[in-house]
């Protein structure tokens, strides 16, 4: 994903990051529902969500980018949490 992102192949990078997230979730026996409830604190998954958000921003898809920033925050990425607070993206509402 990182190489594709560096080459500005953002759509391709998103696919790779999504695959990484799915494999990482499988390896810790968690699901996307667990992510959306704030039950997954994992720096690698959080970073992949952040990278997908950056890709979507570069593709001018801000609403999709915001969704992935929220997922990154839910997984514990401080930069994403700060972004959510600064731009009033409600990630806390997902927490159980």
C-alpha positions, 0 to 999 in steps of 0.5 A: 500500500505504501509504495502505491501511495508514494506512486500516487496510485491511490485507488490501488493503495486503498485496495492494499490497505483494505487487505492489510486491515482485513488480515490484521483483523482476522489475526486478532479475531476481530471484525469491522463491527468491533472497530466501529464500536471502539473495541480494536486498539491496534496501531497497524490497523489505525495507520492503515485506516489513516493511509486510506483517508489520505488516499481518499483526500488525494482523490477529492473524496472528503466524506470517505476520507472522514469515515476512515479518519474516524475509524483510525481514531477509533483504533487509537491513532492520536493524530486521527483523534486530534483531527476529529476533535479539531474538525468536529468529527464525532468518533466518540458516538460510536464507542460502547 
